[in-house]
Amino acid sequence: MASDASDAKIEQYITVMTQMLSTSADEVQGALGLIAAGVREPRTSLGMRLLALRRYLRMGESKVVAQWAWTPEKVAQERASGDVKVLYELAGATQRAFVTNNPGFNLLVSPLRSLAKQVGLWITNGSVREASAKLLEDVRTELSKDLYTLAPTSISILKFRRALSQMTVRPEPKSAAPGTSDHGQGHAVDFVVVQGRHQIAGTETKDIAGKWKRDGWERKLIDAIAACNEQQRKGSTGRVPILSGPLKKPYEPWHWVLCWEDAAQS
Amino acid sequence: MSRRWFTVKTGHVALTLSLLFWACQGQSSDVSSSPRATPTAEHPKLAAANQQQAAASTSDHSADAVVGRSPGPDSTVDALKVAQRWLDALERKAKPELTSLTQTPFALHDPPDPTGCGNRVASQQEDLADLLQCLLDDGVLIDDLAFELNHPHVPEGVAANDFPRWSKRWRKEIPAGAKPVGFFIYGGGISHEIILVVEGSRVSAFWRGVKFDAH
């Protein structure tokens, strides 16, 4: 069957291309393996792996490795005594300050995103599914060209690598490629404002002008964090952990990172 | 005391405070019979939860209007408690407890595979195990429920005019006397809106809408 042969060819190119990666091969192969294990339908799996691979190629190997999600062992270690523990303590203090200042409202915090969770988000996301179906068709067309031999060569791999990284995707996936989320290493948290079961200010760009700025939730969050940071600094002489933010580029009023400040300079 | 134990218990304390609110309003409640009715020191998060639940108890009267039944405060408060226990059992993956808190027929309205378990009904007890297992196998949902910083998950009655858009098509399935109770669960990258339909002391439906964000 022609289409099956084409799928087999795509699989072959994915396999060889990931083997040829220099520094990020283990990470990429691991993530693609988890996607394959998590998606039952072969073509959906193929498209989702291609979409992730395209993203890794566009990021570049060094950035992929630097940003890669921690292993479960590292997460457990960091949650017990590392920066994640400190980050969550600050986030918890911020929640309490926020609730005190804004009765009836609550502040929820984003959990750390393990690789398994990032894969889970990737394979369950409708925009990823849609974008990957389209990308699969584009890749099928690309690989049907004569220059792509059934058994990949170093030249055909290089050509495919360039072609894949330059392909456009629609819609833009609403999820980070597995392993590459900003929240995979526990350096940052997102805050969202809720009232009961209603989200009042969330992590969507369209919320920034109205909900975060005009309705004042940006200022209220900044105030709560400033109070907590001030509490941290009080009486400290060494390095003080604080929340720094919000993220400037792209502007995200909900996104804050853990920073260590020299108390003597603050 | 482990952090997990504390946070799970915290959820019950929040509910207990809510029951006290009802008692103070001159409503009958079963607060005195609650084995966990031991309010602790004031905690801003609990106070917020308390206020939200108080509001929920009020708005839930509207939910009764949906199902055409005269509301009673006892059933409203009990429904919140049942819903919270059910979600807590799901979070702890306590299948026997979850099963005992679930009524058949049990309706599941979840996003389709691969996001969720789809639309399914367990008519008999035998069908229920598979259906509940599907929810228990949802690693993303279970992880998000278990994240301690966002505890307690505060239940809130769903008023007739306040059903989320994604859920409106199922509203007519709510039987007379049943109470829809909602939760918002934030997972970072995904958020879950959950509605549990409570009939008496059991849950007869689980509805979920999910929203992804790009981060």
Interface residues (C-beta under 8 A of the other chain):
Chain A: G38 V39 R40 T44 Y88 A91 G92 Q95 R96 A97 V99 T100 P103 G104 F105 N106 L108 V109 S110 P111 R113 A116 K117 Q118 G120 L121 I123 T124 N125 G126 S127 R129 E172 P173 K174 S175 A176 S181 D182 H183 D190 V192 V194 Q195 G196 R197 H198 Q199 G202 T203 E204 E252 H255
Chain B: H43 P44 K45 A47 A48 A49 Q51 Q52 A55 A56 P111 P114 T115 G116 G139 V140 D143 D144 F147 L149 N150 V154 E156 V158 G182 F183 F184 Y186 G187 G188 G189 I190 S191 E193 V210 F212 D213 A214 H215
